Amino acid sequence: MNREQKAEVIGSLKKDFVENQAAFLVGVQSLTVAQMQTLRKELRTKGSFLRIAKARLMKIAVSDIPGAQELSPYLKEQVGLVFASDHFTEVAKVLTNFSKEHQALRLVVGYVETAVIPQEKIRVIAQLPPREVLLAQVCGTVKAPISNLVGVLNMQMTRVVMALKQIGEKKQ
């Protein structure tokens, strides 16, 4: 690999860090080609992708990015970067499930919006329900007090109507 190719790889990695919401560092040392293809396919369905480059080039790429410099100690051995443009929780779920099925893949660390996330927190993020479910839960929580108020007001109106009906029956 000559200098121009290395500069191109470094520039591409910097661009990926800037344009994507999250990145996950994964160990790919013992993955077979078939397993790697399966992982890439699963990641593509979630709008993410896996980049493999020399660790030294990755270190150079993260050196200029705010917050990403903290990834440098983890950039050793054979590692890959999984970039997620949005819905990084679903990408974390794919990586966690794949690492359970294939012991060769190991989660190292995550990088979300200038913050480094340890492996344990990636597993916690992976257990979160999908975005749509969370939004539905928030809507239900916001809607509950209003629904209760409507129920109480309906009950009060029903009591008034019942009281007027009883008064009308007594007068007859």
PyRosetta script that sets phi, psi and omega in degrees:
from pyrosetta import init, pose_from_sequence

init()
pose = pose_from_sequence("MNREQKAEVIGSLKKDFVENQAAFLVGVQSLTVAQMQTLRKELRTKGSFLRIAKARLMKIAVSDIPGAQELSPYLKEQVGLVFASDHFTEVAKVLTNFSKEHQALRLVVGYVETAVIPQEKIRVIAQLPPREVLLAQVCGTVKAPISNLVGVLNMQMTRVVMALKQIGEKKQ")
pose.set_psi(1, 122.2)
pose.set_omega(1, -179.3)
pose.set_phi(2, -87.6)
pose.set_psi(2, 177.5)
pose.set_omega(2, -175.1)
pose.set_phi(3, -60.8)
pose.set_psi(3, -40.3)
pose.set_omega(3, -178.4)
pose.set_phi(4, -63.7)
pose.set_psi(4, -43.1)
pose.set_omega(4, 179.1)
pose.set_phi(5, -65.2)
pose.set_psi(5, -40.5)
pose.set_omega(5, 178.2)
pose.set_phi(6, -63.7)
pose.set_psi(6, -43.3)
pose.set_omega(6, 178.6)
pose.set_phi(7, -62.8)
pose.set_psi(7, -36.1)
pose.set_omega(7, 178.2)
pose.set_phi(8, -66.4)
pose.set_psi(8, -42.5)
pose.set_omega(8, 178.6)
pose.set_phi(9, -64.2)
pose.set_psi(9, -43.8)
pose.set_omega(9, 179.6)
pose.set_phi(10, -62.7)
pose.set_psi(10, -44.8)
pose.set_omega(10, 177.8)
pose.set_phi(11, -61.8)
pose.set_psi(11, -40.4)
pose.set_omega(11, 178.9)
pose.set_phi(12, -65.0)
pose.set_psi(12, -41.7)
pose.set_omega(12, 178.1)
pose.set_phi(13, -64.7)
pose.set_psi(13, -42.4)
pose.set_omega(13, 177.9)
pose.set_phi(14, -60.0)
pose.set_psi(14, -44.3)
pose.set_omega(14, 179.6)
pose.set_phi(15, -61.1)
pose.set_psi(15, -42.6)
pose.set_omega(15, 179.2)
pose.set_phi(16, -62.7)
pose.set_psi(16, -40.4)
pose.set_omega(16, 178.5)
pose.set_phi(17, -64.3)
pose.set_psi(17, -40.1)
pose.set_omega(17, -177.1)
pose.set_phi(18, -72.9)
pose.set_psi(18, -40.3)
pose.set_omega(18, -173.6)
pose.set_phi(19, -82.8)
pose.set_psi(19, -17.4)
pose.set_omega(19, -176.1)
pose.set_phi(20, -106.9)
pose.set_psi(20, 151.2)
pose.set_omega(20, -177.4)
pose.set_phi(21, -73.8)
pose.set_psi(21, -34.0)
pose.set_omega(21, -175.7)
pose.set_phi(22, -146.8)
pose.set_psi(22, 158.0)
pose.set_omega(22, 174.8)
pose.set_phi(23, -140.1)
pose.set_psi(23, 142.0)
pose.set_omega(23, 178.0)
pose.set_phi(24, -122.1)
pose.set_psi(24, 130.3)
pose.set_omega(24, 178.0)
pose.set_phi(25, -93.7)
pose.set_psi(25, 122.2)
pose.set_omega(25, -177.8)
pose.set_phi(26, -126.4)
pose.set_psi(26, 143.5)
pose.set_omega(26, 175.6)
pose.set_phi(27, -84.8)
pose.set_psi(27, 124.9)
pose.set_omega(27, -175.4)
pose.set_phi(28, -120.0)
pose.set_psi(28, 20.9)
pose.set_omega(28, -170.4)
pose.set_phi(29, -58.0)
pose.set_psi(29, -43.2)
pose.set_omega(29, -173.7)
pose.set_phi(30, -107.6)
pose.set_psi(30, 12.2)
pose.set_omega(30, 179.7)
pose.set_phi(31, -72.8)
pose.set_psi(31, 138.7)
pose.set_omega(31, 175.3)
pose.set_phi(32, -81.7)
pose.set_psi(32, 168.1)
pose.set_omega(32, 179.2)
pose.set_phi(33, -62.2)
pose.set_psi(33, -42.0)
pose.set_omega(33, 179.7)
pose.set_phi(34, -62.7)
pose.set_psi(34, -42.6)
pose.set_omega(34, 178.4)
pose.set_phi(35, -64.8)
pose.set_psi(35, -39.8)
pose.set_omega(35, 179.2)
pose.set_phi(36, -64.1)
pose.set_psi(36, -41.4)
pose.set_omega(36, 178.3)
pose.set_phi(37, -65.1)
pose.set_psi(37, -40.6)
pose.set_omega(37, 178.0)
pose.set_phi(38, -63.3)
pose.set_psi(38, -43.7)
pose.set_omega(38, 178.7)
pose.set_phi(39, -62.4)
pose.set_psi(39, -47.0)
pose.set_omega(39, 179.9)
pose.set_phi(40, -60.0)
pose.set_psi(40, -39.7)
pose.set_omega(40, 179.6)
pose.set_phi(41, -64.0)
pose.set_psi(41, -45.7)
pose.set_omega(41, 178.9)
pose.set_phi(42, -63.1)
pose.set_psi(42, -39.7)
pose.set_omega(42, -180.0)
pose.set_phi(43, -66.7)
pose.set_psi(43, -38.6)
pose.set_omega(43, 179.3)
pose.set_phi(44, -60.7)
pose.set_psi(44, -34.3)
pose.set_omega(44, -180.0)
pose.set_phi(45, -66.3)
pose.set_psi(45, -22.0)
pose.set_omega(45, 179.5)
pose.set_phi(46, -100.7)
pose.set_psi(46, 8.4)
pose.set_omega(46, 177.6)
pose.set_phi(47, 76.7)
pose.set_psi(47, 28.4)
pose.set_omega(47, 179.4)
pose.set_phi(48, -128.8)
pose.set_psi(48, 174.1)
pose.set_omega(48, -178.5)
pose.set_phi(49, -152.4)
pose.set_psi(49, 159.3)
pose.set_omega(49, -178.7)
pose.set_phi(50, -107.6)
pose.set_psi(50, 130.7)
pose.set_omega(50, 176.3)
pose.set_phi(51, -118.1)
pose.set_psi(51, 131.3)
pose.set_omega(51, 176.2)
pose.set_phi(52, -115.1)
pose.set_psi(52, 129.6)
pose.set_omega(52, 177.0)
pose.set_phi(53, -151.1)
pose.set_psi(53, 170.1)
pose.set_omega(53, 176.6)
pose.set_phi(54, -64.6)
pose.set_psi(54, 141.7)
pose.set_omega(54, -178.5)
pose.set_phi(55, -59.7)
pose.set_psi(55, -35.5)
pose.set_omega(55, -179.2)
pose.set_phi(56, -63.9)
pose.set_psi(56, -40.6)
pose.set_omega(56, 178.4)
pose.set_phi(57, -68.8)
pose.set_psi(57, -35.8)
pose.set_omega(57, 176.7)
pose.set_phi(58, -64.3)
pose.set_psi(58, -40.6)
pose.set_omega(58, 179.0)
pose.set_phi(59, -61.7)
pose.set_psi(59, -41.9)
pose.set_omega(59, 178.3)
pose.set_phi(60, -64.9)
pose.set_psi(60, -39.9)
pose.set_omega(60, -178.6)
pose.set_phi(61, -65.2)
pose.set_psi(61, -40.7)
pose.set_omega(61, -176.8)
pose.set_phi(62, -81.7)
pose.set_psi(62, -11.1)
pose.set_omega(62, -176.2)
pose.set_phi(63, -65.3)
pose.set_psi(63, -26.7)
pose.set_omega(63, -178.1)
pose.set_phi(64, -97.7)
pose.set_psi(64, -3.5)
pose.set_omega(64, -174.8)
pose.set_phi(65, -98.7)
pose.set_psi(65, 125.2)
pose.set_omega(65, -179.2)
pose.set_phi(66, -59.9)
pose.set_psi(66, 128.6)
pose.set_omega(66, 178.9)
pose.set_phi(67, 86.9)
pose.set_psi(67, -28.3)
pose.set_omega(67, -177.1)
pose.set_phi(68, -79.2)
pose.set_psi(68, -14.4)
pose.set_omega(68, 178.4)
pose.set_phi(69, -60.3)
pose.set_psi(69, -25.2)
pose.set_omega(69, -179.7)
pose.set_phi(70, -68.8)
pose.set_psi(70, -12.0)
pose.set_omega(70, 177.3)
pose.set_phi(71, -79.1)
pose.set_psi(71, -17.0)
pose.set_omega(71, -174.5)
pose.set_phi(72, -52.3)
pose.set_psi(72, -44.9)
pose.set_omega(72, -180.0)
pose.set_phi(73, -62.7)
pose.set_psi(73, -23.1)
pose.set_omega(73, -178.1)
pose.set_phi(74, -88.3)
pose.set_psi(74, -11.4)
pose.set_omega(74, -177.6)
pose.set_phi(75, -85.9)
pose.set_psi(75, 80.6)
pose.set_omega(75, 177.9)
pose.set_phi(76, -148.4)
pose.set_psi(76, 165.4)
pose.set_omega(76, -176.2)
pose.set_phi(77, 59.7)
pose.set_psi(77, -154.0)
pose.set_omega(77, -179.8)
pose.set_phi(78, -97.6)
pose.set_psi(78, 103.7)
pose.set_omega(78, 179.8)
pose.set_phi(79, -125.5)
pose.set_psi(79, 158.1)
pose.set_omega(79, 176.5)
pose.set_phi(80, -130.0)
pose.set_psi(80, 159.4)
pose.set_omega(80, 178.4)
pose.set_phi(81, -112.6)
pose.set_psi(81, 127.0)
pose.set_omega(81, 175.2)
pose.set_phi(82, -104.3)
pose.set_psi(82, 118.1)
pose.set_omega(82, -178.9)
pose.set_phi(83, -100.4)
pose.set_psi(83, 135.0)
pose.set_omega(83, 179.3)
pose.set_phi(84, -123.1)
pose.set_psi(84, 120.2)
pose.set_omega(84, -178.3)
pose.set_phi(85, -75.5)
pose.set_psi(85, -39.6)
pose.set_omega(85, 175.9)
pose.set_phi(86, -154.8)
pose.set_psi(86, 167.4)
pose.set_omega(86, -176.8)
pose.set_phi(87, 54.4)
pose.set_psi(87, 51.2)
pose.set_omega(87, -177.8)
pose.set_phi(88, -66.4)
pose.set_psi(88, -17.8)
pose.set_omega(88, 177.2)
pose.set_phi(89, -65.5)
pose.set_psi(89, -36.7)
pose.set_omega(89, 179.0)
pose.set_phi(90, -71.1)
pose.set_psi(90, -34.0)
pose.set_omega(90, 176.9)
pose.set_phi(91, -67.4)
pose.set_psi(91, -41.0)
pose.set_omega(91, 177.1)
pose.set_phi(92, -61.3)
pose.set_psi(92, -37.3)
pose.set_omega(92, 178.3)
pose.set_phi(93, -64.7)
pose.set_psi(93, -43.7)
pose.set_omega(93, 179.3)
pose.set_phi(94, -62.2)
pose.set_psi(94, -46.1)
pose.set_omega(94, -178.8)
pose.set_phi(95, -64.6)
pose.set_psi(95, -41.6)
pose.set_omega(95, -180.0)
pose.set_phi(96, -64.2)
pose.set_psi(96, -46.8)
pose.set_omega(96, 179.5)
pose.set_phi(97, -64.1)
pose.set_psi(97, -40.5)
pose.set_omega(97, -179.6)
pose.set_phi(98, -66.5)
pose.set_psi(98, -37.6)
pose.set_omega(98, 179.9)
pose.set_phi(99, -70.0)
pose.set_psi(99, -27.3)
pose.set_omega(99, 176.0)
pose.set_phi(100, -71.6)
pose.set_psi(100, -38.9)
pose.set_omega(100, -179.1)
pose.set_phi(101, -76.6)
pose.set_psi(101, -35.2)
pose.set_omega(101, -176.9)
pose.set_phi(102, -123.2)
pose.set_psi(102, 104.3)
pose.set_omega(102, -176.6)
pose.set_phi(103, -62.5)
pose.set_psi(103, -18.4)
pose.set_omega(103, -178.2)
pose.set_phi(104, -68.1)
pose.set_psi(104, -30.3)
pose.set_omega(104, 177.8)
pose.set_phi(105, -86.3)
pose.set_psi(105, 128.5)
pose.set_omega(105, 177.3)
pose.set_phi(106, -128.8)
pose.set_psi(106, 135.7)
pose.set_omega(106, 175.4)
pose.set_phi(107, -76.2)
pose.set_psi(107, 130.5)
pose.set_omega(107, -179.6)
pose.set_phi(108, -102.5)
pose.set_psi(108, -61.7)
pose.set_omega(108, -177.2)
pose.set_phi(109, -162.5)
pose.set_psi(109, 160.0)
pose.set_omega(109, 177.9)
pose.set_phi(110, -118.3)
pose.set_psi(110, 160.5)
pose.set_omega(110, 178.6)
pose.set_phi(111, -136.7)
pose.set_psi(111, 108.3)
pose.set_omega(111, -177.4)
pose.set_phi(112, -125.6)
pose.set_psi(112, 118.1)
pose.set_omega(112, 176.7)
pose.set_phi(113, 46.5)
pose.set_psi(113, 58.4)
pose.set_omega(113, 176.8)
pose.set_phi(114, 69.2)
pose.set_psi(114, 14.2)
pose.set_omega(114, 178.2)
pose.set_phi(115, -122.7)
pose.set_psi(115, 136.9)
pose.set_omega(115, 177.6)
pose.set_phi(116, -88.7)
pose.set_psi(116, 131.5)
pose.set_omega(116, -176.8)
pose.set_phi(117, -114.6)
pose.set_psi(117, 126.6)
pose.set_omega(117, 178.7)
pose.set_phi(118, -69.1)
pose.set_psi(118, 165.4)
pose.set_omega(118, -176.4)
pose.set_phi(119, -56.1)
pose.set_psi(119, -40.8)
pose.set_omega(119, -177.8)
pose.set_phi(120, -62.5)
pose.set_psi(120, -39.7)
pose.set_omega(120, -179.1)
pose.set_phi(121, -71.7)
pose.set_psi(121, -28.9)
pose.set_omega(121, 175.7)
pose.set_phi(122, -63.0)
pose.set_psi(122, -41.0)
pose.set_omega(122, 178.9)
pose.set_phi(123, -65.9)
pose.set_psi(123, -35.4)
pose.set_omega(123, 177.1)
pose.set_phi(124, -67.5)
pose.set_psi(124, -43.6)
pose.set_omega(124, 178.0)
pose.set_phi(125, -60.4)
pose.set_psi(125, -37.7)
pose.set_omega(125, -179.2)
pose.set_phi(126, -65.5)
pose.set_psi(126, -23.8)
pose.set_omega(126, -179.0)
pose.set_phi(127, -84.9)
pose.set_psi(127, -8.9)
pose.set_omega(127, 178.6)
pose.set_phi(128, -65.6)
pose.set_psi(128, 145.5)
pose.set_omega(128, 176.6)
pose.set_phi(129, -68.3)
pose.set_psi(129, 164.4)
pose.set_omega(129, 178.9)
pose.set_phi(130, -60.4)
pose.set_psi(130, 160.8)
pose.set_omega(130, -176.1)
pose.set_phi(131, -56.2)
pose.set_psi(131, -42.7)
pose.set_omega(131, -178.1)
pose.set_phi(132, -62.8)
pose.set_psi(132, -38.6)
pose.set_omega(132, 179.0)
pose.set_phi(133, -66.8)
pose.set_psi(133, -43.1)
pose.set_omega(133, 178.2)
pose.set_phi(134, -61.6)
pose.set_psi(134, -41.8)
pose.set_omega(134, 178.2)
pose.set_phi(135, -64.3)
pose.set_psi(135, -39.0)
pose.set_omega(135, 177.8)
pose.set_phi(136, -64.5)
pose.set_psi(136, -38.4)
pose.set_omega(136, 177.9)
pose.set_phi(137, -65.4)
pose.set_psi(137, -40.3)
pose.set_omega(137, 178.0)
pose.set_phi(138, -64.4)
pose.set_psi(138, -44.5)
pose.set_omega(138, 178.8)
pose.set_phi(139, -61.2)
pose.set_psi(139, -42.1)
pose.set_omega(139, 177.9)
pose.set_phi(140, -62.9)
pose.set_psi(140, -38.7)
pose.set_omega(140, 179.1)
pose.set_phi(141, -67.3)
pose.set_psi(141, -40.2)
pose.set_omega(141, 179.6)
pose.set_phi(142, -70.6)
pose.set_psi(142, -36.3)
pose.set_omega(142, -176.1)
pose.set_phi(143, -74.7)
pose.set_psi(143, -28.4)
pose.set_omega(143, -173.0)
pose.set_phi(144, -56.5)
pose.set_psi(144, -50.6)
pose.set_omega(144, -179.2)
pose.set_phi(145, -61.8)
pose.set_psi(145, -37.1)
pose.set_omega(145, -180.0)
pose.set_phi(146, -66.8)
pose.set_psi(146, -42.1)
pose.set_omega(146, 178.7)
pose.set_phi(147, -63.0)
pose.set_psi(147, -40.6)
pose.set_omega(147, 178.0)
pose.set_phi(148, -63.9)
pose.set_psi(148, -40.9)
pose.set_omega(148, 179.0)
pose.set_phi(149, -63.2)
pose.set_psi(149, -43.8)
pose.set_omega(149, 178.0)
pose.set_phi(150, -61.2)
pose.set_psi(150, -41.8)
pose.set_omega(150, 178.5)
pose.set_phi(151, -62.2)
pose.set_psi(151, -43.1)
pose.set_omega(151, 179.3)
pose.set_phi(152, -65.1)
pose.set_psi(152, -43.5)
pose.set_omega(152, 179.2)
pose.set_phi(153, -64.0)
pose.set_psi(153, -39.8)
pose.set_omega(153, 176.9)
pose.set_phi(154, -63.0)
pose.set_psi(154, -39.9)
pose.set_omega(154, 179.5)
pose.set_phi(155, -65.1)
pose.set_psi(155, -40.0)
pose.set_omega(155, 179.6)
pose.set_phi(156, -65.5)
pose.set_psi(156, -40.8)
pose.set_omega(156, 178.6)
pose.set_phi(157, -65.8)
pose.set_psi(157, -36.9)
pose.set_omega(157, 178.2)
pose.set_phi(158, -64.3)
pose.set_psi(158, -40.7)
pose.set_omega(158, 178.3)
pose.set_phi(159, -63.4)
pose.set_psi(159, -41.1)
pose.set_omega(159, 178.8)
pose.set_phi(160, -63.3)
pose.set_psi(160, -45.0)
pose.set_omega(160, -180.0)
pose.set_phi(161, -62.8)
pose.set_psi(161, -42.5)
pose.set_omega(161, 178.9)
pose.set_phi(162, -64.5)
pose.set_psi(162, -40.4)
pose.set_omega(162, 179.0)
pose.set_phi(163, -64.6)
pose.set_psi(163, -43.8)
pose.set_omega(163, 178.3)
pose.set_phi(164, -63.6)
pose.set_psi(164, -37.0)
pose.set_omega(164, 178.6)
pose.set_phi(165, -64.9)
pose.set_psi(165, -41.5)
pose.set_omega(165, 179.7)
pose.set_phi(166, -67.9)
pose.set_psi(166, -37.3)
pose.set_omega(166, 177.7)
pose.set_phi(167, -65.2)
pose.set_psi(167, -42.0)
pose.set_omega(167, 178.9)
pose.set_phi(168, -62.9)
pose.set_psi(168, -37.8)
pose.set_omega(168, 179.5)
pose.set_phi(169, -69.5)
pose.set_psi(169, -36.4)
pose.set_omega(169, 178.5)
pose.set_phi(170, -67.6)
pose.set_psi(170, -37.0)
pose.set_omega(170, -179.6)
pose.set_phi(171, -70.1)
pose.set_psi(171, -26.1)
pose.set_omega(171, 179.2)
pose.set_phi(172, -79.9)
pose.dump_pdb("model.pdb")
